[in-house]
Amino acid sequence: MKRHPFNANEVQKVFVQLATDEAAIVNNREIPDICLQHMVAVMVMDKTVTFSSAHDKARMKEPATLREREKGEIVPDEQLERLMPLRVAIVEVQLMDGTHLKQRLTMFGALPGTP
């Protein structure tokens, strides 16, 4: 979003490739900060995620959030699974005008909540 700013109404789809085990953990969960589709919706709408927005359970039921949440899709990837414990995600954003944005993200070290 910093390199190519866009608004929520410009987003057609957001694909997030994750290791297969991680994908299963965060796919359409009922807890806001664990549900990847919800977190993508919040990021696209607010252009940031805060502790408060990540834990706002009531927001998960708001019509605008649900519309954005439908745009998020998790893509389990066995190749990324083989890289564990290194955590890698590949985020692809498809905009309505045909623009395709892609970013590979790698997390080094232990993440909060992991052994």
MARTOR-171233 format. One line per field, with one value per atom (N, C-alpha, C, O): residue number from 1; residue in one letter; atom name; x, y, z. Coordinates in nm, 4 decimals, decimal comma, padded with zeros to 6 digits. Example, Ala and Ser with C-alpha at 12.3 -4.5 7.8 and 13.67 -1.06 7.14 Angstrom:
2
k = (1_1_1_1_2_2_2_2)
r = (A_A_A_A_S_S_S_S)
a = (N_CA_C_O_N_CA_C_O)
x = (01,3190_01,2300_01,3200_01,4236_01,2850_01,3670_01,2900_01,3409)
y = (-00,5690_-00,4500_-00,3300_-00,3319_-00,2250_-00,1060_00,0030_00,1138)
z = (00,7800_00,7800_00,7800_00,8465_00,7080_00,7140_00,7870_00,8039)
END
This chain:
115
k = (1_1_1_1_2_2_2_2_3_3_3_3_4_4_4_4_5_5_5_5_6_6_6_6_7_7_7_7_8_8_8_8_9_9_9_9_10_10_10_10_11_11_11_11_12_12_12_12_13_13_13_13_14_14_14_14_15_15_15_15_16_16_16_16_17_17_17_17_18_18_18_18_19_19_19_19_20_20_20_20_21_21_21_21_22_22_22_22_23_23_23_23_24_24_24_24_25_25_25_25_26_26_26_26_27_27_27_27_28_28_28_28_29_29_29_29_30_30_30_30_31_31_31_31_32_32_32_32_33_33_33_33_34_34_34_34_35_35_35_35_36_36_36_36_37_37_37_37_38_38_38_38_39_39_39_39_40_40_40_40_41_41_41_41_42_42_42_42_43_43_43_43_44_44_44_44_45_45_45_45_46_46_46_46_47_47_47_47_48_48_48_48_49_49_49_49_50_50_50_50_51_51_51_51_52_52_52_52_53_53_53_53_54_54_54_54_55_55_55_55_56_56_56_56_57_57_57_57_58_58_58_58_59_59_59_59_60_60_60_60_61_61_61_61_62_62_62_62_63_63_63_63_64_64_64_64_65_65_65_65_66_66_66_66_67_67_67_67_68_68_68_68_69_69_69_69_70_70_70_70_71_71_71_71_72_72_72_72_73_73_73_73_74_74_74_74_75_75_75_75_76_76_76_76_77_77_77_77_78_78_78_78_79_79_79_79_80_80_80_80_81_81_81_81_82_82_82_82_83_83_83_83_84_84_84_84_85_85_85_85_86_86_86_86_87_87_87_87_88_88_88_88_89_89_89_89_90_90_90_90_91_91_91_91_92_92_92_92_93_93_93_93_94_94_94_94_95_95_95_95_96_96_96_96_97_97_97_97_98_98_98_98_99_99_99_99_100_100_100_100_101_101_101_101_102_102_102_102_103_103_103_103_104_104_104_104_105_105_105_105_106_106_106_106_107_107_107_107_108_108_108_108_109_109_109_109_110_110_110_110_111_111_111_111_112_112_112_112_113_113_113_113_114_114_114_114_115_115_115_115)
r = (M_M_M_M_K_K_K_K_R_R_R_R_H_H_H_H_P_P_P_P_F_F_F_F_N_N_N_N_A_A_A_A_N_N_N_N_E_E_E_E_V_V_V_V_Q_Q_Q_Q_K_K_K_K_V_V_V_V_F_F_F_F_V_V_V_V_Q_Q_Q_Q_L_L_L_L_A_A_A_A_T_T_T_T_D_D_D_D_E_E_E_E_A_A_A_A_A_A_A_A_I_I_I_I_V_V_V_V_N_N_N_N_N_N_N_N_R_R_R_R_E_E_E_E_I_I_I_I_P_P_P_P_D_D_D_D_I_I_I_I_C_C_C_C_L_L_L_L_Q_Q_Q_Q_H_H_H_H_M_M_M_M_V_V_V_V_A_A_A_A_V_V_V_V_M_M_M_M_V_V_V_V_M_M_M_M_D_D_D_D_K_K_K_K_T_T_T_T_V_V_V_V_T_T_T_T_F_F_F_F_S_S_S_S_S_S_S_S_A_A_A_A_H_H_H_H_D_D_D_D_K_K_K_K_A_A_A_A_R_R_R_R_M_M_M_M_K_K_K_K_E_E_E_E_P_P_P_P_A_A_A_A_T_T_T_T_L_L_L_L_R_R_R_R_E_E_E_E_R_R_R_R_E_E_E_E_K_K_K_K_G_G_G_G_E_E_E_E_I_I_I_I_V_V_V_V_P_P_P_P_D_D_D_D_E_E_E_E_Q_Q_Q_Q_L_L_L_L_E_E_E_E_R_R_R_R_L_L_L_L_M_M_M_M_P_P_P_P_L_L_L_L_R_R_R_R_V_V_V_V_A_A_A_A_I_I_I_I_V_V_V_V_E_E_E_E_V_V_V_V_Q_Q_Q_Q_L_L_L_L_M_M_M_M_D_D_D_D_G_G_G_G_T_T_T_T_H_H_H_H_L_L_L_L_K_K_K_K_Q_Q_Q_Q_R_R_R_R_L_L_L_L_T_T_T_T_M_M_M_M_F_F_F_F_G_G_G_G_A_A_A_A_L_L_L_L_P_P_P_P_G_G_G_G_T_T_T_T_P_P_P_P)
a = (N_CA_C_O_N_CA_C_O_N_CA_C_O_N_CA_C_O_N_CA_C_O_N_CA_C_O_N_CA_C_O_N_CA_C_O_N_CA_C_O_N_CA_C_O_N_CA_C_O_N_CA_C_O_N_CA_C_O_N_CA_C_O_N_CA_C_O_N_CA_C_O_N_CA_C_O_N_CA_C_O_N_CA_C_O_N_CA_C_O_N_CA_C_O_N_CA_C_O_N_CA_C_O_N_CA_C_O_N_CA_C_O_N_CA_C_O_N_CA_C_O_N_CA_C_O_N_CA_C_O_N_CA_C_O_N_CA_C_O_N_CA_C_O_N_CA_C_O_N_CA_C_O_N_CA_C_O_N_CA_C_O_N_CA_C_O_N_CA_C_O_N_CA_C_O_N_CA_C_O_N_CA_C_O_N_CA_C_O_N_CA_C_O_N_CA_C_O_N_CA_C_O_N_CA_C_O_N_CA_C_O_N_CA_C_O_N_CA_C_O_N_CA_C_O_N_CA_C_O_N_CA_C_O_N_CA_C_O_N_CA_C_O_N_CA_C_O_N_CA_C_O_N_CA_C_O_N_CA_C_O_N_CA_C_O_N_CA_C_O_N_CA_C_O_N_CA_C_O_N_CA_C_O_N_CA_C_O_N_CA_C_O_N_CA_C_O_N_CA_C_O_N_CA_C_O_N_CA_C_O_N_CA_C_O_N_CA_C_O_N_CA_C_O_N_CA_C_O_N_CA_C_O_N_CA_C_O_N_CA_C_O_N_CA_C_O_N_CA_C_O_N_CA_C_O_N_CA_C_O_N_CA_C_O_N_CA_C_O_N_CA_C_O_N_CA_C_O_N_CA_C_O_N_CA_C_O_N_CA_C_O_N_CA_C_O_N_CA_C_O_N_CA_C_O_N_CA_C_O_N_CA_C_O_N_CA_C_O_N_CA_C_O_N_CA_C_O_N_CA_C_O_N_CA_C_O_N_CA_C_O_N_CA_C_O_N_CA_C_O_N_CA_C_O_N_CA_C_O_N_CA_C_O_N_CA_C_O_N_CA_C_O_N_CA_C_O_N_CA_C_O_N_CA_C_O_N_CA_C_O_N_CA_C_O_N_CA_C_O_N_CA_C_O_N_CA_C_O_N_CA_C_O_N_CA_C_O)
x = (00,0822_00,0000_00,0868_00,0474_00,2045_00,2936_00,3506_00,3638_00,3844_00,4422_00,3391_00,3682_00,2189_00,1116_-00,0187_-00,0935_-00,0464_-00,1662_-00,2952_-00,3070_-00,3899_-00,5213_-00,6239_-00,5893_-00,7499_-00,8600_-00,9322_-00,9177_-01,0094_-01,0806_-01,1704_-01,1805_-01,2351_-01,3269_-01,2542_-01,3186_-01,1233_-01,0444_-00,9966_-00,9450_-01,0134_-00,9626_-01,0644_-01,1810_-01,0180_-01,1016_-01,0808_-01,1777_-00,9536_-00,9228_-00,7871_-00,6977_-00,7718_-00,6437_-00,6159_-00,6929_-00,5068_-00,4644_-00,3458_-00,2530_-00,3487_-00,2367_-00,1931_-00,2659_-00,0720_-00,0143_00,0563_00,1359_00,0257_00,0863_00,1221_00,0721_00,2096_00,2367_00,1041_00,0157_00,0899_-00,0379_-00,0859_-00,2045_00,0031_-00,0371_-00,0848_-00,1851_-00,0135_-00,0530_-00,1867_-00,2709_-00,2054_-00,3297_-00,4492_-00,5522_-00,4363_-00,5460_-00,5785_-00,6942_-00,4784_-00,4976_-00,5725_-00,6529_-00,5482_-00,6016_-00,7172_-00,7644_-00,7629_-00,8673_-01,0069_-01,0567_-01,0690_-01,2079_-01,2377_-01,3365_-01,1529_-01,1723_-01,2740_-01,3016_-01,3291_-01,4281_-01,3652_-01,4349_-01,2355_-01,1619_-01,0956_-01,0188_-01,1235_-01,0780_-00,9283_-00,8878_-00,8450_-00,7007_-00,6383_-00,5211_-00,7143_-00,6640_-00,7191_-00,6620_-00,8281_-00,8919_-00,8212_-00,8333_-00,7480_-00,6707_-00,7597_-00,7252_-00,8736_-00,9624_-01,0104_-01,0216_-01,0382_-01,0807_-00,9661_-00,9867_-00,8462_-00,7330_-00,7009_-00,6636_-00,7150_-00,6952_-00,8002_-00,7683_-00,9255_-01,0329_-01,0037_-01,0199_-00,9607_-00,9291_-00,8146_-00,8211_-00,7108_-00,5962_-00,6376_-00,5975_-00,7168_-00,7589_-00,8485_-00,8366_-00,9368_-01,0290_-00,9594_-00,9792_-00,8772_-00,8171_-00,6769_-00,6252_-00,6158_-00,4783_-00,3758_-00,2604_-00,4199_-00,3352_-00,4122_-00,5329_-00,3430_-00,4070_-00,3509_-00,2293_-00,4389_-00,3982_-00,4391_-00,5129_-00,3916_-00,4323_-00,5838_-00,6485_-00,6388_-00,7834_-00,8603_-00,9573_-00,8182_-00,8913_-00,8763_-00,9660_-00,7646_-00,7420_-00,8253_-00,8467_-00,8717_-00,9467_-01,0930_-01,1624_-01,1407_-01,2780_-01,3724_-01,3969_-01,4248_-01,5098_-01,6398_-01,6889_-01,6960_-01,8210_-01,8024_-01,8945_-01,6845_-01,6586_-01,6663_-01,6907_-01,6458_-01,6505_-01,7885_-01,8010_-01,8910_-02,0274_-02,0771_-02,1877_-01,9976_-02,0392_-02,0440_-01,9531_-02,1493_-02,1637_-02,0431_-02,0021_-01,9861_-01,8703_-01,7510_-01,6792_-01,7302_-01,6189_-01,6434_-01,5510_-01,7654_-01,7980_-01,7779_-01,7329_-01,8110_-01,7882_-01,6397_-01,6003_-01,5580_-01,4134_-01,3550_-01,2629_-01,4081_-01,3584_-01,3760_-01,2919_-01,4828_-01,5074_-01,3990_-01,3817_-01,3270_-01,2213_-01,0933_-01,0076_-01,0799_-00,9575_-00,9634_-01,0629_-00,8562_-00,8504_-00,7145_-00,6103_-00,7173_-00,5945_-00,5602_-00,6469_-00,4327_-00,3840_-00,2787_-00,1646_-00,3154_-00,2171_-00,1085_-00,1373_00,0161_00,1288_00,2251_00,2866_00,2385_00,3269_00,4739_00,5521_00,5124_00,6516_00,6849_00,7955_00,5907_00,6143_00,6165_00,6853_00,5418_00,5424_00,6823_00,7260_00,7514_00,8854_00,9878_01,0939_00,9566_01,0485_01,0368_01,1208_00,9318_00,9118_01,0344_01,0906_01,0802_01,0079_01,0138_00,9535_01,0849_01,0825_00,9414_00,8851_00,8851_00,7483_00,7500_00,8028_00,6912_00,6873_00,5422_00,4672_00,5038_00,3719_00,3933_00,4819_00,3124_00,3137_00,1755_00,0750_00,1715_00,0453_00,0316_00,1208_-00,0821_-00,1110_-00,2427_-00,3427_-00,2411_-00,3609_-00,3957_-00,3134_-00,5181_-00,5688_-00,6654_-00,7671_-00,6333_-00,7202_-00,8203_-00,7996_-00,9274_-01,0343_-00,9841_-01,0377_-00,8815_-00,8322_-00,7331_-00,6744_-00,7148_-00,6242_-00,4844_-00,4044_-00,4531_-00,3228_-00,3067_-00,3992_-00,1870_-00,1562_-00,0341_00,0739_-00,0518_00,0566_00,0934_00,0063_00,2243_00,2696_00,3858_00,4766_00,3829_00,4899_00,5145_00,4210_00,6404_00,6801_00,7270_00,8088_00,6745_00,7073_00,7690_00,7168_00,8790_00,9462_00,9634_01,0122_00,9223_00,9362_01,0499_01,0470_01,1484_01,2615_01,2423_01,1933_01,2797_01,2697_01,1294_01,0391_01,1140_00,9860_00,8846_00,9176_00,7622_00,6539_00,5780_00,5761_00,5152_00,4353_00,3320_00,2623_00,3226_00,2255_00,2767_00,2027_00,4033_00,4589_00,5625_00,6237_00,5828_00,6834_00,8243_00,9213)
y = (-00,1191_00,0000_00,1259_00,2291_00,1168_00,2328_00,2583_00,3732_00,1509_00,1657_00,2008_00,2748_00,1482_00,1729_00,1935_00,0978_00,3156_00,3399_00,3038_00,3264_00,2478_00,2162_00,2176_00,2093_00,2282_00,2267_00,0932_00,0184_00,0633_-00,0634_-00,0868_-00,1993_00,0182_00,0006_-00,0296_-00,0653_-00,0163_-00,0483_-00,1938_-00,2417_-00,2637_-00,4002_-00,5005_-00,5002_-00,5855_-00,6933_-00,8188_-00,8845_-00,8535_-00,9757_-00,9627_-00,8953_-01,0274_-01,0360_-01,1842_-01,2516_-01,2330_-01,3716_-01,3708_-01,2916_-01,4588_-01,4717_-01,6177_-01,7053_-01,6428_-01,7772_-01,7958_-01,7119_-01,9072_-01,9413_-02,0886_-02,1671_-02,1248_-02,2657_-02,3353_-02,2749_-02,4602_-02,5298_-02,5344_-02,5134_-02,5612_-02,5657_-02,4291_-02,4191_-02,3249_-02,1898_-02,1503_-02,0887_-02,1859_-02,1529_-02,2118_-02,1458_-02,3347_-02,4000_-02,3290_-02,3255_-02,2734_-02,2072_-02,0746_-02,0401_-02,0005_-01,8644_-01,8509_-01,7399_-01,9609_-01,9558_-01,9411_-02,0318_-01,8267_-01,7997_-01,8337_-01,9006_-01,7880_-01,8110_-01,7128_-01,6091_-01,7460_-01,6594_-01,5570_-01,4715_-01,5657_-01,4705_-01,3703_-01,4103_-01,2403_-01,1427_-01,1413_-01,1367_-01,1450_-01,1331_-01,2615_-01,2613_-01,3710_-01,4957_-01,5192_-01,5971_-01,4533_-01,4707_-01,3850_-01,2625_-01,4509_-01,3767_-01,2947_-01,1815_-01,3500_-01,2757_-01,1462_-01,0421_-01,1542_-01,0349_-00,9336_-00,8137_-00,9827_-00,8915_-00,8237_-00,7064_-00,8959_-00,8357_-00,7279_-00,6197_-00,7565_-00,6576_-00,5311_-00,4201_-00,5476_-00,4327_-00,3516_-00,2288_-00,4200_-00,3504_-00,2728_-00,1579_-00,3350_-00,2694_-00,1478_-00,0437_-00,1620_-00,0527_00,0614_00,1783_00,0269_00,1277_00,1701_00,2717_00,0928_00,1144_00,0937_00,1352_00,0299_-00,0061_-00,1048_-00,1221_-00,1682_-00,2529_-00,2140_-00,2068_-00,1889_-00,1575_-00,2727_-00,3622_-00,2701_-00,3724_-00,3706_-00,4753_-00,2515_-00,2365_-00,2899_-00,3639_-00,2533_-00,2987_-00,4494_-00,5138_-00,5048_-00,6489_-00,7315_-00,8508_-00,6693_-00,7414_-00,6986_-00,7352_-00,6225_-00,5719_-00,6787_-00,6844_-00,7629_-00,8745_-00,8258_-00,8890_-00,7160_-00,6632_-00,6238_-00,6374_-00,5755_-00,5320_-00,6481_-00,6267_-00,7685_-00,8857_-00,9052_-00,9741_-00,8453_-00,8617_-00,7403_-00,7432_-00,6350_-00,5150_-00,5441_-00,6079_-00,4979_-00,5245_-00,4813_-00,5548_-00,3652_-00,3189_-00,4120_-00,4424_-00,4568_-00,5486_-00,6831_-00,7417_-00,7320_-00,8596_-00,8532_-00,9505_-00,7389_-00,7234_-00,7324_-00,7998_-00,6641_-00,6672_-00,8035_-00,8503_-00,8658_-00,9978_-01,1005_-01,1888_-01,0894_-01,1817_-01,1728_-01,2661_-01,0634_-01,0452_-01,1193_-01,1409_-01,1579_-01,2240_-01,3744_-01,4388_-01,4295_-01,5741_-01,6275_-01,5744_-01,7323_-01,7986_-01,9079_-01,9837_-01,9149_-02,0167_-02,0995_-02,0554_-02,2192_-02,3048_-02,3475_-02,3819_-02,3445_-02,3722_-02,4696_-02,4365_-02,5882_-02,6904_-02,6490_-02,6862_-02,5729_-02,5267_-02,4324_-02,4372_-02,3472_-02,2579_-02,3374_-02,2995_-02,4473_-02,5348_-02,5919_-02,6049_-02,6254_-02,6840_-02,5860_-02,6273_-02,4578_-02,3561_-02,3370_-02,2713_-02,3951_-02,3779_-02,4279_-02,5295_-02,3630_-02,2641_-02,1209_-02,0301_-02,1005_-01,9697_-01,9451_-02,0297_-01,8322_-01,8020_-01,7067_-01,5957_-01,7528_-01,6751_-01,6642_-01,7617_-01,5458_-01,5240_-01,4493_-01,3645_-01,4814_-01,4085_-01,3468_-01,4176_-01,2145_-01,1410_-01,0832_-01,0145_-01,1124_-01,0598_-00,9839_-01,0340_-00,8626_-00,7791_-00,7538_-00,7054_-00,7873_-00,7622_-00,6444_-00,6524_-00,5351_-00,4180_-00,4244_-00,4953_-00,3500_-00,3486_-00,3055_-00,3491_-00,2201_-00,1697_-00,2658_-00,2330_-00,3843_-00,4838_-00,4816_-00,5706_-00,3822_-00,3765_-00,4973_-00,5357_-00,5569_-00,6740_-00,6408_-00,6142_-00,6426_-00,6123_-00,7404_-00,8186_-00,7611_-00,8836_-00,8516_-00,7771_-00,9085_-00,8864_-01,0153_-01,0768_-01,0553_-01,1704_-01,1163_-01,0245_-01,1738_-01,1300_-01,2463_-01,3577_-01,2210_-01,3246_-01,2758_-01,1655_-01,3602_-01,3289_-01,4128_-01,5356_-01,3480_-01,4166_-01,4214_-01,3253_-01,5305_-01,5428_-01,5840_-01,6006_-01,5996_-01,6426_-01,5283_-01,4122_-01,5635_-01,4674_-01,4752_-01,5812_-01,3663_-01,3734_-01,4853_-01,4982_-01,5656_-01,6742_-01,8048_-01,9032_-01,8093_-01,9332_-01,9877_-01,9111_-02,1199_-02,1773_-02,1335_-02,1726)
z = (00,0000_00,0000_00,0000_-00,0543_00,0608_00,0609_-00,0777_-00,1197_-00,1489_-00,2830_-00,3880_-00,4820_-00,3725_-00,4691_-00,3900_-00,3696_-00,3458_-00,2642_-00,3395_-00,4599_-00,2663_-00,3217_-00,2096_-00,0917_-00,2478_-00,1526_-00,1585_-00,2552_-00,0557_-00,0472_-00,1683_-00,2171_-00,2166_-00,3297_-00,4605_-00,5592_-00,4635_-00,5825_-00,5830_-00,6840_-00,4712_-00,4573_-00,5107_-00,4712_-00,6007_-00,6519_-00,5692_-00,5312_-00,5403_-00,4678_-00,3996_-00,4507_-00,2843_-00,2144_-00,1882_-00,1198_-00,2426_-00,2219_-00,1262_-00,1424_-00,0267_00,0665_00,0671_00,1138_00,0139_00,0161_00,1495_00,1916_00,2150_00,3437_00,3450_00,2645_00,4378_00,4626_00,4946_00,5553_00,4547_00,4699_00,6149_00,6404_00,7099_00,8511_00,8990_00,9696_00,8607_00,9016_00,8391_00,9045_00,7128_00,6433_00,7168_00,7310_00,7632_00,8343_00,9658_01,0078_01,0295_01,1585_01,1435_01,2300_01,0366_01,0249_00,9256_00,9011_00,8688_00,7665_00,8265_00,8933_00,8021_00,8425_00,9880_01,0181_01,0762_01,2196_01,2760_01,2157_01,3912_01,4550_01,5496_01,6042_01,5686_01,6530_01,5592_01,4717_01,5754_01,4757_01,4492_01,3331_01,5518_01,5294_01,4747_01,4370_01,4696_01,4138_01,2730_01,1966_01,2386_01,1085_01,0027_01,0023_00,9139_00,8141_00,7209_00,6869_00,6791_00,5907_00,6581_00,5933_00,7871_00,8608_00,8707_00,8522_00,8998_00,9134_00,7800_00,7780_00,6692_00,5367_00,5140_00,4647_00,5495_00,5335_00,6138_00,5631_00,7388_00,8232_00,7622_00,7568_00,7166_00,6567_00,5319_00,5135_00,4474_00,3236_00,3542_00,2897_00,4519_00,4855_00,5592_00,5262_00,6600_00,7476_00,7038_00,7503_00,6149_00,5701_00,6823_00,6714_00,7884_00,9016_00,9884_00,9718_01,0794_01,1795_01,3140_01,3316_01,4092_01,5456_01,6370_01,5959_01,7585_01,8552_01,8696_01,8715_01,8796_01,8967_01,7761_01,7924_01,6562_01,5369_01,5159_01,4616_01,5584_01,5431_01,6411_01,6193_01,7473_01,8500_01,8579_01,9527_01,7610_01,7607_01,7048_01,5842_01,7938_01,7516_01,6874_01,5939_01,7350_01,6783_01,5320_01,4516_01,4981_01,3605_01,2611_01,1424_01,3084_01,2203_01,1568_01,0556_01,2154_01,1660_01,0867_01,0326_01,0794_01,0062_00,8563_00,8032_00,7869_00,6432_00,5594_00,4696_00,5864_00,5079_00,5273_00,4320_00,6496_00,6773_00,6101_00,5536_00,6154_00,5513_00,4005_00,3399_00,3388_00,1944_00,1616_00,0665_00,2408_00,2165_00,2491_00,1821_00,3506_00,3909_00,2788_00,2621_00,2034_00,0920_-00,0149_-00,0934_-00,0187_-00,1187_-00,0826_-00,1683_00,0434_00,0896_00,0701_00,1035_00,0157_-00,0067_00,0360_-00,0027_00,1156_00,1583_00,0579_00,0144_00,0220_-00,0711_00,0031_00,0169_00,0512_00,1190_00,0197_-00,0949_00,0661_-00,0233_00,0431_00,1445_-00,0125_00,0443_00,0375_00,1250_-00,0645_-00,0735_00,0415_00,0953_00,0797_00,1934_00,3238_00,4186_00,3286_00,4466_00,4693_00,5836_00,3631_00,3737_00,4307_00,4774_00,4269_00,4789_00,6300_00,6916_00,6896_00,8333_00,9086_00,8676_01,0167_01,0941_01,0381_01,0953_00,9284_00,8648_00,8132_00,7437_00,8460_00,8052_00,6865_00,6941_00,5772_00,4542_00,4097_00,4144_00,3668_00,3069_00,1762_00,1653_00,0790_-00,0476_-00,0623_-00,0698_-00,0661_-00,0740_-00,2138_-00,2637_-00,2760_-00,4088_-00,4030_-00,3516_-00,4564_-00,4602_-00,6062_-00,6840_-00,6414_-00,7759_-00,7661_-00,6971_-00,8355_-00,8334_-00,9484_-01,0468_-00,9343_-01,0345_-01,1727_-01,2746_-01,1760_-01,3048_-01,3719_-01,4751_-01,3128_-01,3700_-01,3108_-01,3395_-01,2290_-01,1631_-01,0719_-01,0004_-01,0758_-00,9948_-00,9095_-00,9622_-00,7786_-00,6853_-00,6113_-00,5730_-00,5915_-00,5250_-00,4333_-00,4702_-00,3127_-00,2156_-00,1380_-00,0868_-00,1299_-00,0485_00,0854_00,0912_00,1932_00,3285_00,4038_00,4005_00,4710_00,5484_00,6909_00,7154_00,7843_00,9258_00,9826_00,9740_01,0397_01,1002_01,2503_01,3097_01,3116_01,4554_01,4988_01,4169_01,6290_01,6848_01,6774_01,7015_01,6439_01,6418_01,7732_01,8357_01,8173_01,9396_01,9304_01,8298_02,0353_02,0388_01,9832_01,9806_01,9377_01,8861_01,9836_02,0580_01,9841_02,0739_02,0350_02,0999)
END
